[in-house]
Amino acid sequence: MRVGLYPGTFDPITLGHIDIIRRAAALVDKLVIGVAINRDKGPLFTLEERVAMIEAECAQLTQQTGTEIVAHPFENLLIDCARDVGAQIIVRGLRAVADFEYEFQMVGMNRALDDTIETVFLMAEARHQAIASKLVKEIARLDGDVSKFVTPRVNDALKDRLG
């Protein structure tokens, strides 16, 4: 069984994330969405809320793709999380060239820690390339319309939280 790990904070999950999840599901038998517990980032949503959003948004994708998609919170090194869930592949989404420099460094470090786990980069579709959770939260905080960037369920959660 080929297992992939797609890590991030997903605060909140966006249409860009969902695009990468949908396309990554075609590459693996099981896709683990690694939900980072990053206390330094001060997430808007709790870990439990982020996991619940991912599970709700991915339930239909599991049915559509036939790939098992599960959320898995983690606070350890990414490479250790990959080992914990039995992943052979780490999936990373790229939006722009600026993302690549950071990701290139991460791949080098992860390969030094465990060269049996590959990293696969997926480019977000053009219509999703500008979407970043940080920007979505900023727009929502200023009463902007984020419905083009998130699902209706996540949009409602943002309104409830920032309302």
C-alpha positions in Angstrom: 0.0 0.0 0.0 1.4 3.4 -1.0 0.9 6.0 1.7 1.4 9.7 1.2 1.6 12.4 3.9 0.4 16.0 3.1 1.5 18.2 6.0 0.4 21.7 7.0 -1.3 23.8 9.6 -4.6 24.0 7.5 -5.7 27.1 9.5 -8.1 27.0 7.7 -8.2 24.5 4.9 -8.6 26.3 1.6 -9.7 25.4 -1.9 -5.9 25.3 -2.8 -5.4 22.6 -0.1 -8.3 20.7 -1.4 -7.0 20.9 -4.9 -3.7 19.4 -3.8 -5.4 16.7 -1.7 -7.6 15.7 -4.7 -4.6 15.4 -7.0 -2.4 13.7 -4.4 -5.2 11.1 -3.8 -4.6 9.9 -7.3 -1.0 9.0 -6.5 -1.5 6.9 -3.3 -3.7 4.3 -1.8 -3.9 6.2 1.5 -3.4 10.0 2.1 -2.7 11.2 5.6 -3.3 14.9 6.1 -0.7 15.8 8.7 -2.2 18.6 10.8 0.7 20.4 12.4 0.4 21.5 16.0 2.4 24.7 15.6 1.9 26.7 18.8 4.3 29.4 17.5 1.9 30.3 14.6 -1.0 31.0 17.0 -3.7 29.3 14.9 -7.1 30.9 14.6 -8.8 27.5 14.9 -8.0 24.8 17.5 -6.4 21.6 16.5 -9.7 19.8 17.0 -11.5 22.3 14.8 -8.9 22.1 12.0 -9.0 18.2 12.1 -12.9 18.3 12.0 -12.8 20.7 9.0 -10.4 18.5 7.1 -12.4 15.4 7.8 -15.6 17.1 6.7 -14.1 18.5 3.5 -12.3 15.2 2.6 -15.2 12.8 3.2 -16.6 13.4 -0.2 -13.1 13.2 -1.8 -12.6 9.8 -0.2 -15.9 8.6 -1.9 -15.0 10.2 -5.2 -11.4 8.9 -5.4 -11.6 5.6 -3.5 -8.4 6.7 -1.7 -8.5 6.6 2.1 -8.0 10.2 3.4 -7.4 10.7 7.1 -6.4 13.6 9.3 -3.5 13.0 11.7 -2.3 15.7 14.2 1.5 15.9 14.7 4.0 17.9 16.7 7.2 16.1 15.9 9.6 16.3 13.0 7.9 15.9 9.7 10.2 13.0 8.8 9.2 11.3 12.1 5.6 11.9 11.3 6.1 10.3 7.9 7.6 7.2 9.6 4.9 7.1 12.2 2.1 6.9 9.5 4.1 4.6 7.2 4.4 7.2 4.4 6.8 6.6 1.6 5.9 10.0 0.0 5.6 13.5 1.4 3.4 15.7 -0.7 4.0 19.4 -0.8 2.0 22.0 -2.7 3.8 24.8 -4.5 2.1 28.1 -5.2 5.0 30.2 -6.5 8.7 30.3 -7.0 9.1 31.8 -3.5 7.7 28.6 -2.1 10.3 26.5 -3.9 13.4 27.9 -2.1 12.1 27.0 1.3 10.8 23.6 0.1 14.1 22.8 -1.6 15.9 23.3 1.8 13.3 21.1 3.5 13.7 18.3 1.0 17.5 18.4 1.5 17.2 18.2 5.3 14.5 15.5 5.2 16.6 13.4 2.7 19.6 13.7 5.1 17.4 12.4 7.9 15.8 9.6 5.9 16.6 9.0 2.2 13.9 6.4 1.8 11.1 8.9 1.9 10.5 10.9 -1.3 9.0 14.3 -1.6 6.6 15.0 -4.4 5.7 18.6 -5.4 2.3 19.4 -6.8 1.6 22.8 -8.3 -1.7 24.3 -7.3 -4.0 25.0 -10.3 -3.6 28.5 -11.6 -6.9 29.7 -10.1 -5.7 28.5 -6.6 -2.1 29.7 -6.7 -2.6 32.9 -4.8 -4.6 31.3 -2.0 -2.9 31.2 1.4 -4.5 30.5 4.7 -2.8 33.6 6.2 -4.3 35.9 3.5 -7.7 34.2 3.8 -7.7 34.9 7.6 -6.6 38.5 7.0 -9.4 39.2 4.4 -12.0 37.6 6.7 -10.8 39.6 9.7 -11.4 42.8 7.7 -14.9 41.6 6.7 -13.9 40.7 3.1 -15.5 38.0 1.1 -13.4 34.8 1.1 -16.0 32.6 -0.5 -13.8 32.2 -3.6 -11.0 30.7 -1.5 -12.7 28.3 0.9 -15.7 26.0 0.9 -19.1 27.3 2.3 -18.6 25.3 5.5 -15.2 26.9 6.2 -16.5 30.3 5.2 -19.2 29.9 7.8 -16.6 28.8 10.4 -14.6 31.9 9.7 -17.6 34.2 10.0 -18.6 32.5 13.3 -15.0 32.9 14.7 -14.4 36.4 13.5 -18.0 37.5 13.4 
